[in-house]
Amino acid sequence: MLESSLAPYLLWAKTRHPAAIDLAGSNLVHCSLDEVPGAREAIDLSAPNDNGYAPVREAIARHYGIDVSRVAQANGCSGANFLVMAALVGAGDEVLVERPTYDPLIGAARLMGAAITRFERRFSNGFRLDPDDVRRAIT
């Protein structure tokens, strides 16, 4: 059943009534390569993509003056967040996460075996970070 298989955020995102104008979407308007003049000729969709598209990784490495082996690409924000969690968080670690938050952050930390501790960012305070709230949440 859909309700029991999704994180609360994903359940909401998949079942909510769509807004006429959605400023919170992280997606792009869909179009085919044929609808964008020159797009098909400009990209190679058959190249290996194990750690990201090689020309992009190489350009990033050149820009920062580092070896290409130190560059990782991710598919979107959720993919990048997952890579960071996988690199930094392990089983038994505790991760401090603000509330409200982007639900996939919690899911990625839990997937790595971490315990989640929350602290509040309040509307009444303009959602500003309160160092005392953070300090109290640290164990």
Backbone bond lengths (Angstrom), bond angles and torsions (degrees), N, CA, C in turn:
res aa  C-N    CA-C-N  psi(-1)  N-CA   C-N-CA  omega(-1)  CA-C   N-CA-C  phi
1 M - - - 1.440 - - 1.528 109.43 -
2 L 1.326 118.03 139.04 1.458 123.59 -175.59 1.521 112.64 -57.15
3 E 1.348 117.86 -44.39 1.457 121.20 -175.84 1.523 113.02 -58.64
4 S 1.310 117.46 -38.18 1.462 119.74 -175.03 1.521 113.48 -87.49
5 S 1.327 117.45 -11.28 1.460 118.66 -174.66 1.521 113.61 -99.59
6 L 1.329 119.01 -7.19 1.455 121.33 -176.03 1.521 112.34 -115.11
7 A 1.327 115.48 151.23 1.460 120.79 170.54 1.529 107.78 -64.69
8 P 1.340 118.79 153.45 1.466 120.43 -176.99 1.528 113.93 -51.83
9 Y 1.336 116.88 -43.25 1.473 119.41 179.96 1.527 110.90 -62.23
10 L 1.328 117.26 -45.89 1.457 120.04 -177.81 1.523 111.40 -67.59
11 L 1.323 117.55 -35.43 1.460 120.23 175.81 1.523 109.62 -61.25
12 W 1.334 116.18 -47.51 1.464 120.04 178.12 1.527 110.76 -59.95
13 A 1.344 117.32 -47.05 1.459 121.13 -176.96 1.525 112.00 -62.08
14 K 1.323 117.21 -35.91 1.454 120.34 -177.40 1.527 113.89 -84.19
15 T 1.331 117.66 -18.11 1.462 119.26 -175.40 1.525 113.61 -116.15
16 R 1.322 118.55 -5.73 1.471 120.29 -177.62 1.524 110.80 -71.03
17 H 1.308 114.96 156.86 1.455 120.95 174.83 1.530 107.60 -74.46
18 P 1.311 118.40 127.35 1.473 119.58 -176.71 1.528 112.06 -65.71
19 A 1.306 116.18 140.60 1.460 121.93 178.17 1.529 109.81 -81.19
20 A 1.308 116.03 151.23 1.465 120.27 177.10 1.523 110.65 -62.30
21 I 1.325 116.48 -41.48 1.466 122.71 176.20 1.515 106.13 -128.93
22 D 1.319 117.85 115.37 1.460 122.49 -175.34 1.518 109.73 -111.64
23 L 1.332 117.13 101.14 1.460 121.72 179.87 1.528 112.23 -82.34
24 A 1.331 117.16 -6.97 1.455 121.21 -177.05 1.517 112.44 -95.10
25 G 1.299 118.83 -6.04 1.462 121.16 -177.56 1.513 112.16 -66.06
26 S 1.309 116.09 143.69 1.469 120.25 177.66 1.526 110.21 -110.81
27 N 1.299 115.84 20.28 1.457 119.96 -178.48 1.527 110.29 -108.11
28 L 1.304 115.43 167.48 1.458 122.22 177.40 1.510 108.76 -108.86
29 V 1.321 115.82 155.00 1.456 119.78 175.53 1.528 107.34 -64.38
30 H 1.319 115.83 131.17 1.446 120.41 -177.46 1.523 111.40 -73.73
31 C 1.306 114.85 136.22 1.463 120.57 169.37 1.525 106.50 -152.20
32 S 1.302 115.35 156.05 1.461 119.55 179.51 1.526 109.77 -85.91
33 L 1.314 116.36 163.32 1.462 120.08 176.78 1.518 111.22 -58.81
34 D 1.312 116.19 -33.48 1.464 119.59 -178.04 1.523 112.66 -69.75
35 E 1.324 117.55 -19.34 1.464 120.99 179.76 1.530 112.63 -83.01
36 V 1.331 117.59 -11.68 1.461 121.49 179.41 1.528 107.66 -110.96
37 P 1.343 117.46 110.03 1.463 120.08 -176.65 1.524 112.67 -54.82
38 G 1.320 116.31 126.60 1.456 122.78 177.39 1.510 115.67 83.02
39 A 1.329 118.62 -5.19 1.465 120.65 -176.13 1.515 112.10 -64.61
40 R 1.309 117.82 -44.96 1.459 121.52 -177.41 1.528 110.92 -60.13
41 E 1.316 116.14 -38.52 1.468 120.09 -179.45 1.536 112.35 -76.74
42 A 1.325 116.79 -22.13 1.462 120.74 -174.03 1.520 113.87 -85.18
43 I 1.330 117.84 -19.11 1.461 118.85 -176.74 1.522 110.88 -125.74
44 D 1.304 114.49 155.26 1.460 121.43 177.55 1.522 107.00 -115.37
45 L 1.324 116.06 107.50 1.463 120.27 -177.03 1.522 113.20 -84.55
46 S 1.322 117.68 -1.51 1.461 119.67 -176.01 1.524 112.76 -104.22
47 A 1.328 117.90 2.43 1.462 120.26 -177.68 1.526 110.45 -73.94
48 P 1.341 117.53 151.43 1.467 120.18 175.88 1.528 110.17 -58.50
49 N 1.314 116.69 148.36 1.455 121.12 -176.54 1.523 110.54 -141.67
50 D 1.323 117.74 40.09 1.465 121.07 -176.03 1.525 113.35 -60.27
51 N 1.318 117.47 -48.87 1.464 121.61 -179.48 1.517 111.10 -118.20
52 G 1.313 116.79 25.48 1.455 121.75 -175.95 1.518 109.77 114.94
53 Y 1.289 116.70 166.37 1.456 122.58 -178.20 1.528 108.85 -72.80
54 A 1.318 116.98 118.31 1.473 122.81 -171.20 1.528 113.74 -51.16
55 P 1.335 121.02 -47.31 1.471 118.73 179.73 1.527 113.75 -59.98
56 V 1.323 117.36 -34.92 1.466 120.58 178.53 1.526 109.77 -71.18
57 R 1.329 117.08 -45.07 1.467 120.53 178.87 1.527 110.71 -60.96
58 E 1.325 116.79 -42.11 1.468 120.82 179.73 1.530 111.32 -65.04
59 A 1.323 117.65 -40.26 1.459 120.79 178.54 1.529 110.93 -65.24
60 I 1.334 117.07 -40.94 1.470 120.80 177.73 1.526 109.93 -63.24
61 A 1.326 116.86 -44.67 1.471 120.99 179.59 1.531 110.81 -60.90
62 R 1.324 117.18 -44.37 1.470 120.37 178.11 1.526 110.75 -61.36
63 H 1.315 115.61 -44.59 1.466 120.11 -177.52 1.531 111.28 -59.46
64 Y 1.327 117.62 -41.03 1.462 121.38 -177.67 1.529 113.49 -95.56
65 G 1.342 117.13 -0.87 1.462 120.41 178.08 1.513 113.38 66.29
66 I 1.341 116.85 37.94 1.462 121.14 179.75 1.518 109.83 -124.56
67 D 1.321 116.03 165.74 1.454 121.20 177.07 1.526 109.77 -71.13
68 V 1.324 116.11 140.65 1.463 121.24 -177.67 1.530 112.22 -59.33
69 S 1.317 118.17 -23.95 1.465 120.87 179.09 1.535 111.76 -66.90
70 R 1.334 117.57 -14.34 1.459 121.41 179.61 1.531 112.59 -94.40
71 V 1.341 117.06 5.00 1.462 121.49 -178.45 1.527 109.67 -108.22
72 A 1.315 116.29 125.85 1.462 121.67 175.26 1.525 107.83 -120.48
73 Q 1.297 115.89 139.40 1.450 121.53 176.69 1.515 109.03 -107.57
74 A 1.307 116.02 149.95 1.462 120.66 178.07 1.517 109.27 -129.28
75 N 1.316 115.60 153.38 1.453 120.64 174.35 1.515 109.22 -88.30
76 G 1.308 116.75 95.95 1.455 122.18 176.71 1.513 114.14 78.07
77 C 1.310 114.14 177.07 1.462 122.22 -177.78 1.528 111.55 -63.66
78 S 1.324 117.11 -43.96 1.464 119.45 -178.91 1.526 110.76 -62.77
79 G 1.324 116.80 -40.28 1.465 120.30 177.58 1.512 111.65 -63.89
80 A 1.333 117.02 -41.65 1.466 120.81 178.85 1.525 110.77 -65.93
81 N 1.336 116.53 -42.91 1.473 119.66 177.63 1.520 111.01 -60.54
82 F 1.323 116.57 -40.67 1.463 120.26 179.16 1.529 110.58 -62.65
83 L 1.338 117.64 -44.84 1.468 120.23 179.35 1.527 111.37 -60.56
84 V 1.321 116.88 -40.65 1.467 120.21 178.94 1.525 110.27 -64.91
85 M 1.333 117.21 -45.29 1.466 119.89 178.16 1.531 110.72 -60.98
86 A 1.331 116.76 -43.00 1.463 120.25 -179.40 1.527 111.36 -63.43
87 A 1.330 116.83 -32.85 1.460 120.59 -178.98 1.531 113.00 -79.62
88 L 1.335 117.17 -30.97 1.455 119.86 -170.54 1.523 115.91 -110.63
89 V 1.327 118.20 -19.68 1.463 121.36 -171.23 1.521 110.09 -116.95
90 G 1.318 116.14 136.86 1.454 120.57 178.21 1.516 111.88 -129.64
91 A 1.311 115.45 173.72 1.461 121.62 179.00 1.520 109.78 -57.22
92 G 1.330 115.12 133.04 1.452 120.63 179.47 1.520 114.40 89.45
93 D 1.322 118.65 -12.46 1.459 120.81 176.47 1.525 109.04 -70.42
94 E 1.302 115.61 158.71 1.457 120.74 174.09 1.519 107.90 -113.71
95 V 1.328 116.23 132.92 1.460 121.49 -178.37 1.522 108.18 -116.82
96 L 1.308 116.21 127.65 1.452 122.90 178.79 1.533 107.78 -91.99
97 V 1.338 116.71 123.05 1.468 121.59 -175.38 1.521 109.24 -130.19
98 E 1.319 115.92 133.62 1.460 120.60 178.62 1.526 111.63 -71.91
99 R 1.338 114.82 157.77 1.460 121.47 173.52 1.505 106.30 -126.73
100 P 1.316 120.11 123.21 1.465 127.89 6.75 1.524 111.28 -76.60
101 T 1.319 114.37 161.88 1.456 120.30 179.63 1.514 110.77 -149.67
102 Y 1.294 114.97 175.37 1.455 124.26 176.42 1.530 106.17 -86.65
103 D 1.328 116.94 109.53 1.460 122.62 -170.69 1.535 114.96 -50.62
104 P 1.338 120.40 -37.42 1.472 118.48 178.73 1.538 114.29 -60.75
105 L 1.335 118.44 -21.29 1.470 119.50 175.18 1.526 110.33 -63.34
106 I 1.323 115.63 -43.36 1.460 120.23 179.73 1.524 109.75 -66.52
107 G 1.326 116.59 -43.31 1.462 120.46 179.93 1.519 112.35 -60.49
108 A 1.335 117.18 -41.82 1.472 120.21 179.71 1.523 110.84 -65.29
109 A 1.324 117.19 -42.29 1.471 119.93 179.30 1.528 110.81 -64.31
110 R 1.321 116.38 -42.41 1.478 119.85 178.78 1.519 111.07 -64.86
111 L 1.327 116.92 -38.19 1.461 121.04 178.56 1.533 110.84 -60.49
112 M 1.324 116.97 -32.35 1.465 121.27 178.32 1.523 111.60 -80.26
113 G 1.339 117.64 -3.59 1.463 121.15 177.89 1.510 114.14 92.29
114 A 1.328 117.26 14.49 1.462 120.52 -177.32 1.520 111.29 -86.13
115 A 1.317 115.44 154.09 1.461 122.26 170.84 1.525 107.09 -89.93
116 I 1.327 116.92 143.12 1.458 121.78 -176.90 1.527 109.46 -107.04
117 T 1.319 117.04 129.56 1.455 123.48 172.34 1.522 106.47 -118.66
118 R 1.337 116.14 133.83 1.469 120.89 -175.34 1.523 110.99 -108.24
119 F 1.330 115.54 152.24 1.462 122.23 168.14 1.526 107.33 -136.36
120 E 1.326 115.81 154.83 1.467 121.10 -173.43 1.528 112.23 -91.73
121 R 1.337 114.26 143.07 1.463 122.09 164.40 1.521 104.11 -118.58
122 R 1.301 116.15 114.63 1.465 121.19 -168.56 1.530 113.46 -95.07
123 F 1.332 115.01 140.58 1.460 122.16 174.82 1.522 110.14 -56.85
124 S 1.335 115.96 -42.33 1.466 121.06 -177.70 1.525 112.68 -61.27
125 N 1.318 116.59 -18.49 1.461 122.74 179.28 1.530 110.64 -108.41
126 G 1.327 116.79 17.52 1.468 120.48 -178.96 1.514 112.33 66.74
127 F 1.332 117.19 22.98 1.467 124.12 -177.51 1.531 112.32 59.67
128 R 1.340 116.68 18.68 1.466 119.35 177.31 1.526 109.97 -67.47
129 L 1.295 115.04 150.04 1.464 121.38 177.32 1.523 108.58 -72.49
130 D 1.324 116.53 126.97 1.459 121.94 176.89 1.526 107.58 -102.59
131 P 1.334 117.79 108.22 1.471 120.44 -177.99 1.521 113.55 -55.08
132 D 1.337 117.32 -32.15 1.469 119.69 178.95 1.524 111.05 -67.26
133 D 1.351 117.69 -40.47 1.474 120.46 176.58 1.516 111.01 -61.47
134 V 1.323 116.06 -40.92 1.470 120.30 179.63 1.526 109.23 -65.98
135 R 1.318 116.86 -46.21 1.470 121.42 -179.52 1.528 111.20 -58.03
136 R 1.335 117.04 -43.17 1.476 120.59 -179.61 1.521 112.19 -67.10
137 A 1.329 117.71 -28.54 1.463 120.66 -177.62 1.527 113.04 -80.28
138 I 1.314 116.71 -20.16 1.468 120.33 -179.08 1.524 109.99 -72.33
139 T 1.324 117.17 129.50 1.467 121.13 179.19 1.521 109.71 -111.37
